[in-house]
Amino acid sequence: MKIEFDYLVIGSGIAGLFYAIQVSKFGKVAIVSKSSLDQTTTSKAQGGVASVLYNPDSYEKHINDTVIAGCGINDEKIVEIVVTEGPDRVLDLINIGTKFDKDQFGQYDLNKEGGHSEKRVLHYKDKTGEEIQRALIDEVKSNPNISIFENHFAIELITQHHLNEKVTRSRKDIECYGAYIFDIEKEKIFTVLSSKIMIATGGCGNVYLHTTNPPNITGDGIAMVYRAKGVVENMEFVQFHPTSLYNPEVKPSFLITEALRGAGAILKNQKNEDFCLKHHKQGSLAPRDIVARAIDSEMKLSGENYVFLDARNIEKDILMEHFPTIYAKCLEIGYDLKKDLIPVTPAAHYLCGGIKTNENGETSIKNLYAAGESASTGLHGANRLASNSLLEALVFAHRAAKVSSTISSIDSQIKANIPNWNDEGTIKNEELVLISHSLREVQQIMSNYVGIVRSDLRLQRALDRLHIIYKETEELFKVSNVTVSICELRNIINVGYLIIRMAMERRQSVGLHYNTDLLETMQP
Ligand SMILES: Cc1cc2nc3c(=O)[nH]c(=O)nc-3n(C[C@H](O)[C@H](O)[C@H](O)COP(=O)(O)OP(=O)(O)OC[C@H]3O[C@@H](n4cnc5c(N)ncnc54)[C@H](O)[C@@H]3O)c2cc1C
């Protein structure tokens, strides 16, 4: 079956929904989401959206903080675009119906987070992402130009390759015509044709064993673009959030927002020492990569799998008012923030790299756009400043919508020649356990050898081991009926490979990429 829309949006987080709302003014939109609309990383965001609103904050200060966190390898033009256009996009969100907390004078109550020189993070209690997601979902559900396909999985992008042309990475004229979509409930694959396709599939936290990302965030969009021979960059810059609640039985790892440290909580080791001060003058509020490495080093010294967060000095009213979710979650597993030290450990959290885009969210493939965590705009450089990612998603979803406002139908000859998905010769795979074993193996390899601290030897080991699983999985994929688990495994392997290869190619330790064999440069 083939269906056609003016716009195909893959992903229902902040980037996908914000783009869909903008382009629905110009044509018919399909939003495809592999789970329910709200199963996104966006829903999990706690801290908020960074945006310059009031004195004494300024664009210059926000730009400067972003570049310092990114170790100077940010694209400065992109940083300026995001910081200066950000406040208008936040206003758009508010106009859509998103609520942010205000203070007693009616001004937005701004938080200060790690690496920020001013208070500039808009928030809604400690569940900002949930509130943004709610408002966006309400808006798309009431929009007659938007069709929603929940529990539909994008498998592959359609390009000239599907017209039997040779598509190589050096080709500059690759075009995208849509995607093959798997209806998970009906177990059917259909073809969605579209003249504009937005990839908004989020990051790839589940490449690692411990992650704060929901389980459905497996780097699918990045892997699809890479397989379609598009350009992907900066994959070595994976941010590990320093403070996820240590509770190894539960996935995803529960994040303890930096805002708690902003409010006064301090990281302590087993000897009750404020150890972060040994690593950076900002102590527990140093940039995330430094705090994560400090924790990694303390854990290696103590042999424990966690350090502690001490929030006992924060007033109970403040804890209850600003951090109700965290307070309740800790209490649920037996820790009272006001009385107990909370065990925390780093977890894969955010991908700075991804599908390379220009200042309008355009990828190297014609008619294909990317925004949000799947995209690499150049904003973050070697490390992301906290709460800059929701802002980045808004700014580039908006810019991409602007440049994709003119819709042109796909050539009728091309349309006719695009084949439907070919699953001839495939059978139902009875050995699902092989897939879950391989997944676990890949996550273990990535966590052991390509985590916070890397070395040339570890990276080579990871590559050699991954290669074996890659070959096995591709063979299995060719003969198996499509399932979400085998598609996700393929994508995780592709993305893992990109992280390793780009980590090997980066011959300096910088920001989130720390290799013990290389000199460290450009630290903030
Ligand atoms: C715990 C946590 C807290 C955070 N807090 C903050 C914060 O305070 N401030 C901030 O700026 N950032 C924060 N971040 C980061 C931020 O939330 C994310 O970068 C951002 O929400 C990503 O949005 P997105 O639209 O790109 O992707 P997501 O919100 O992850 O959405 C991805 C969508 O793509 C869909 N999808 C994926 N693959 C497929 C496929 N193959 N087919 C169909 N659909 C697919 C998913 O189902 C989902 O709908 C946080 C992240 C985490 C994990």
The ligand as an SDF file (V2000), in Angstrom:
LIG
                    3D

 53 58  0  0  0  0  0  0  0  0999 V2000
   15.6100   12.5850   31.8350 C   0  0  0  0  0  0  0  0  0  0  0  0
   15.9110   13.6890   30.8770 C   0  0  0  0  0  0  0  0  0  0  0  0
   15.8050   15.0100   31.2620 C   0  0  0  0  0  0  0  0  0  0  0  0
   16.0820   16.0440   30.3600 C   0  0  0  0  0  0  0  0  0  0  0  0
   15.9350   17.3310   30.7700 N   0  0  0  0  0  0  0  0  0  0  0  0
   16.1420   18.3330   29.8670 C   0  0  0  0  0  0  0  0  0  0  0  0
   15.9160   19.6850   30.2350 C   0  0  0  0  0  0  0  0  0  0  0  0
   15.5250   19.9830   31.3600 O   0  0  0  0  0  0  0  0  0  0  0  0
   16.1370   20.6450   29.3010 N   0  0  0  0  0  0  0  0  0  0  0  0
   16.5640   20.3620   28.0330 C   0  0  0  0  0  0  0  0  0  0  0  0
   16.7480   21.2840   27.2240 O   0  0  0  0  0  0  0  0  0  0  0  0
   16.7770   19.0720   27.6660 N   0  0  0  0  0  0  0  0  0  0  0  0
   16.5560   18.0650   28.5320 C   0  0  0  0  0  0  0  0  0  0  0  0
   16.7640   16.7770   28.1520 N   0  0  0  0  0  0  0  0  0  0  0  0
   17.0380   16.5010   26.7430 C   0  0  0  0  0  0  0  0  0  0  0  0
   15.7630   16.7280   25.9350 C   0  0  0  0  0  0  0  0  0  0  0  0
   14.6570   16.2400   26.6690 O   0  0  0  0  0  0  0  0  0  0  0  0
   15.8150   15.9930   24.5960 C   0  0  0  0  0  0  0  0  0  0  0  0
   17.0050   16.3270   23.9290 O   0  0  0  0  0  0  0  0  0  0  0  0
   14.6470   16.4000   23.7190 C   0  0  0  0  0  0  0  0  0  0  0  0
   13.4300   16.2320   24.4030 O   0  0  0  0  0  0  0  0  0  0  0  0
   14.6320   15.5730   22.4440 C   0  0  0  0  0  0  0  0  0  0  0  0
   13.4660   15.9020   21.7350 O   0  0  0  0  0  0  0  0  0  0  0  0
   13.2440   15.2710   20.3120 P   0  0  0  0  0  0  0  0  0  0  0  0
   11.9720   15.8340   19.8070 O   0  0  0  0  0  0  0  0  0  0  0  0
   14.4480   15.4260   19.4860 O   0  0  0  0  0  0  0  0  0  0  0  0
   13.0930   13.6920   20.5790 O   0  0  0  0  0  0  0  0  0  0  0  0
   12.1900   12.8580   21.5900 P   0  0  0  0  0  0  0  0  0  0  0  0
   11.4440   13.7060   22.5170 O   0  0  0  0  0  0  0  0  0  0  0  0
   13.0580   11.8100   22.1630 O   0  0  0  0  0  0  0  0  0  0  0  0
   11.1550   12.1500   20.6220 O   0  0  0  0  0  0  0  0  0  0  0  0
   11.5880   11.1540   19.7210 C   0  0  0  0  0  0  0  0  0  0  0  0
   10.3640   10.6110   19.0250 C   0  0  0  0  0  0  0  0  0  0  0  0
   10.7450    9.8090   17.9140 O   0  0  0  0  0  0  0  0  0  0  0  0
    9.9900    8.6190   17.9000 C   0  0  0  0  0  0  0  0  0  0  0  0
   10.7500    7.6300   17.1490 N   0  0  0  0  0  0  0  0  0  0  0  0
   12.0330    7.2390   17.3270 C   0  0  0  0  0  0  0  0  0  0  0  0
   12.3800    6.3330   16.4000 N   0  0  0  0  0  0  0  0  0  0  0  0
   11.2980    6.1420   15.6200 C   0  0  0  0  0  0  0  0  0  0  0  0
   11.0220    5.3180   14.5040 C   0  0  0  0  0  0  0  0  0  0  0  0
   11.9170    4.4760   13.9970 N   0  0  0  0  0  0  0  0  0  0  0  0
    9.7830    5.3800   13.9520 N   0  0  0  0  0  0  0  0  0  0  0  0
    8.8190    6.1920   14.4590 C   0  0  0  0  0  0  0  0  0  0  0  0
    9.0340    7.0020   15.5160 N   0  0  0  0  0  0  0  0  0  0  0  0
   10.2540    6.9740   16.0820 C   0  0  0  0  0  0  0  0  0  0  0  0
    9.7890    8.3140   19.3780 C   0  0  0  0  0  0  0  0  0  0  0  0
    8.7280    7.4120   19.5650 O   0  0  0  0  0  0  0  0  0  0  0  0
    9.4990    9.7090   19.8890 C   0  0  0  0  0  0  0  0  0  0  0  0
    8.1540   10.0340   19.6110 O   0  0  0  0  0  0  0  0  0  0  0  0
   16.5050   15.7420   29.0460 C   0  0  0  0  0  0  0  0  0  0  0  0
   16.6430   14.4140   28.6660 C   0  0  0  0  0  0  0  0  0  0  0  0
   16.3520   13.3840   29.5620 C   0  0  0  0  0  0  0  0  0  0  0  0
   16.5150   11.9590   29.1430 C   0  0  0  0  0  0  0  0  0  0  0  0
  1  2  1  0
  2  3  1  0
  2 52  2  0
  3  4  2  0
  4  5  1  0
  4 50  1  0
  5  6  2  0
  6  7  1  0
  6 13  1  0
  7  8  2  0
  7  9  1  0
  9 10  1  0
 10 11  2  0
 10 12  1  0
 12 13  2  0
 13 14  1  0
 14 15  1  0
 14 50  1  0
 15 16  1  0
 16 17  1  0
 16 18  1  0
 18 19  1  0
 18 20  1  0
 20 21  1  0
 20 22  1  0
 22 23  1  0
 23 24  1  0
 24 25  2  0
 24 26  1  0
 24 27  1  0
 27 28  1  0
 28 29  2  0
 28 30  1  0
 28 31  1  0
 31 32  1  0
 32 33  1  0
 33 34  1  0
 33 48  1  0
 34 35  1  0
 35 36  1  0
 35 46  1  0
 36 37  1  0
 36 45  1  0
 37 38  2  0
 38 39  1  0
 39 40  1  0
 39 45  2  0
 40 41  1  0
 40 42  2  0
 42 43  1  0
 43 44  2  0
 44 45  1  0
 46 47  1  0
 46 48  1  0
 48 49  1  0
 50 51  2  0
 51 52  1  0
 52 53  1  0
M  END
$$$$
